[in-house]
Amino acid sequence: MKLNIRSYSLFFFLISSFVFLFYNVKVSLIYFFVFLAYIFFDNIPINNPIVKRGYVVVLFAFLISYFVRGIILSIFPEFFMFAFFTDYYPNRLDIITSLFDVFIFFTIFSIGFMLSYYSLKKIINIVEFKFSFAKRSWPLLYFNSLTYIFFTLIFIKLILYIIFNAGVKGEEVSTPLVFLLRFIPEDLIFIYAVLLYVKYPDFAKKNWIRIISLVGLMSLSILLTGSKLFILLLLFCFIIVSILFNYKFNVFKFLKLSISIFIILVISFAVSAVIKFQNPSNLFDFVVYVSDYIDSNNFIIILDSISSRFIGLDGYILSKNFVTNGVDEVMSDVYGLQQTLVRVVDYIIPFGKFTDSIGTGKAVSVYVFGFDMDHLFGGALGVFGSLLIGNSTFVEFAVFGYGIFISFIYLLLSRIFDDDLKIIFFYIFSYFLIHSFMSGNFDRLIGLLIIKIVLTIVYIYISFILTKVKLN
């Protein structure tokens, strides 16, 4: 039997509901309610395949950002990740109530999503985005030029890392050149490679050395900074493209793939920790440190470490506690719409400084974790935690509005004329959606989204010019 990502996601909610019947009926009902709600909204006719697939991404975003973590916290409330820094220890009722809130948000978000589609589809249908430089089969036609550009970007990233420690969390040396990292969208290389293998498999097989080298070098450049991000980027590329093309996977093979991914994540956590904290002098020491890290943590601890990276639920629980006890005025201002939009402009424009307001990530670092303002660390509260802090009185309206916005963007994506560009932009925006659910730091994420869209167009256009010059 073969199932798609949508079916596996629904199966997750159904099996979770069944298992929790024997542990906590309230949690079981919440997961079953999400299952029923999605079935209801998914059966509303959507004739636009991009919007239809986009709603599957929405389900996956809720699952990965809130409901996977919900299982861990419902059983082990003591694993609440902010407890050490805030002295706030939510009980099981707090966690269950927050999970129910997320179910309500899912329903409200879905209503906004569907209303937006039915209200705007006729208006959007008159729009069409055509790019003259996106010639037929441009990923093949511009392959040489694009790979030269990508290798150059990776080389710049590695030089910045070697000289300035650019990109290493907590160790960056202040230099004006660090802003160049914004011009190196890491996942653009990954989605380009996936696009080649999905749409042009014969071409990809003939050029596999160059493609694998690109992916490998970019992954290495990320890993050297002590980050596991490249694994998530590759995983999300695979999942989002699978959703877009409605790929189906054999149940047994999907189970083996899931176990393999979990093992890779465990190893990557160990490797990342060793690179950041142990600084081994040779390969043997490196392997020993990685092995010791894995041996010193049991399965539950490792599962908590992985799931806590998807901190949406933890962030929302903490935000509810903030609202109950009075939100710090600075935090409320930082998460407000006006300051967020100004900081987006700050993020996009190099050396721009249009506001003295700190970013949302820095606000969490200072006011939640208690770090000094100079400490190079950024935190996150997830999308609903961020919306609650920024607008606690009308958070439901904010969630409803976000559903409208997401549906509107997917409608716009469906009007892109070139199929290859449509795939790339579907990935870029879907990754933004998932990342926003996990993080909620809209000032950085919106700025990053705009930069990524512009750079994608610019790099493809440069490849078009280079290819044209070479042919002439």
Secondary structure, 3 states (H helix, E strand, C coil): CEEEHHHHHHHHHHHHHHHHCCCCHHHHHHHHHHHHHHHHHHCCCCCCHHHHHHHHHHHHHHHHHHHHHHHHHHHCHHHCCCHHHHCCCCCHHHHHHHHHHHHHHHHHHHHHHHHHHHHHHHHHCCCCECCCCCCCCHHHHCHHHHHHHHHHHHHHHHHHHHHHCCCCCCCCCCCHHHHHHHHCCHHHHHHHHHHHHHHCHHHHHHCHHHHHHHHHHHHHHHHCCCCCHHHHHHHHHHHHHHHHCCCEEEHHHHHHHHHHHHHHHHHHHHHHHHHHHCCCCCHHHHHHHHHHHHHCCCHHHHHHHHHCCCCHHHHHHHHHHHHHHCCCHHHHHHCCHHHHHHHHHHHHCCCCCCCCCCCHHHHHHHHCCCCCCCCCCCCCCHHHHHHHHHCCCCHHHHHHHHHHHHHHHHHHHCCECCHHHHHHHHHHHHHHHHHHHHHCCHHHHHHHHHHHHHHHHHHHHHHHHHHHHHHC
